[in-house]
Amino acid sequence: MEECKRNLVDEEAKASLDIWRYVFGFADIAAAKCAIDLKIPEAIENHPSSQPMTLAELSSTVSASPSHLRRIMRFLVHQGIFKEVPIKDGLTTGYTNTPLSRRMMITKRDGKSLAPFVLFETSHEMLAPWLRLSSVVSSPVNGSHPPPFDAVHNKDVWALAEDNPCFSEMINEAMACDTRRVVPRVARACHDLFDGVATVVDVGGGNGEAVGILVKEFPWIKGFNFDLPHVIDVAQVLDGVENVGGDMFDSIPKCDAVFIKWVLHDWGDKDCIKILKNCKEAVPANIGKVFIVESVIRENKKTMIVEERDEKLEHVRLMLDMVMMAHTSTGKERTLKEWDFVLNEAGFARYEVRDIDDVQCVIIAYRS
């Protein structure tokens, strides 16, 4: 009984602190966005002195108010994004980067930075639908409430991107920075599966970043970057890659293997199965395979012993599911059971899952 009372007191004490995360939690995102907008990580990284960068030096470099910048940096230091350390004279302090702040460099294309993703998700277009999340949750299935994104913008995310080139570019840059981070992991985990593959089509490939990485890793492959025409119009021109416009709901170019990353989670089961069927039809019956790079939500959590890193990755996957609810009409993150359903309905003979120690994993679906 006494132990139960102590546990209840501990829970109450924890709750009295945790509630503030939900009152002011947006400050984390806003302050990080501010650092990216001002290119603070770049300023510190490029500081000519070997010493940490003082507030005066930083404010001059990024053209910011010293008093406001001091408060922003105090917050970001507290959050562990930057470090504040003594300078040699011992009289003043200066700022240094951390591995986390370097992942907020908008000018860096090193396979680590997710700065374009942060700017995309903190854009007005993507933030406003979150305030409508409760309306879709309270609406009955096939009810009268439009999805949050549609309710705010009077069109879905894909139609808005087609009408707004700047927004479309933000999407492509956000997806590309994640691609630079993830696709090399996929290549390492699936290296053996690309033997004998002569052609790969990246479905929904955006600016061509993913298939560009694949053809560098596997130089015998001819790559095709397949996306909607307005996306292909501004796609990169890359060696070994042909940009092809089309609609994945109609057909997908013939190839030995299809690569499809973070596309299927944007769609409900009916549309997902349609896309997967077209993927299956695009590859040959004897050797055809489809590489699906997506999250797999864990099941039976209470019965598992979970490492801290795995728990944090799962938290990201669950956040992504909320993103799907706010920003798409029918999209969702799926459990392995849910992936099994859509893959079987699409007619694949078998599949396997390969872990890449990331938010996403690789599901390889085989036609035979």
Salt bridges, closest charged atoms under 4 A:
ASP18 OD2 - LYS14 NZ 2.47
ASP37 OD2 - LYS33 NZ 2.72
GLU45 OE1 - ARG102 NE 3.06
GLU57 OE1 - HIS47 NE2 3.31
ASP110 OD2 - LYS108 NZ 4.00
GLU121 OE1 - HIS327 ND1 3.90
ASP163 OD2 - LYS155 NZ 2.68
GLU173 OE1 - ARG109 NH1 3.83
ASP178 OD1 - ARG181 NH2 2.71
ASP178 OD2 - LYS261 NZ 2.84
ASP192 OD1 - ARG354 NH1 2.80
GLU209 OE1 - ARG109 NH2 3.40
GLU209 OE1 - ARG180 NH1 3.42
ASP266 OD1 - HIS265 NE2 3.45
ASP269 OD1 - LYS332 NZ 3.46
ASP269 OD1 - ARG334 NH2 2.95
GLU281 OE2 - LYS280 NZ 3.21
GLU281 OE1 - ARG367 NH2 3.91
GLU294 OE1 - HIS265 ND1 3.61
GLU308 OE2 - LYS312 NZ 3.37
GLU311 OE1 - ARG298 NH2 3.16
GLU311 OE2 - LYS301 NZ 3.23
GLU314 OE1 - ARG317 NH1 2.89
GLU333 OE2 - HIS265 ND1 2.65
GLU338 OE2 - LYS332 NZ 3.95
GLU352 OE1 - ARG354 NE 3.04
ASP357 OD1 - ARG309 NE 3.08
ASP358 OD1 - ARG181 NH1 2.44
ASP358 OD1 - ARG185 NE 3.88
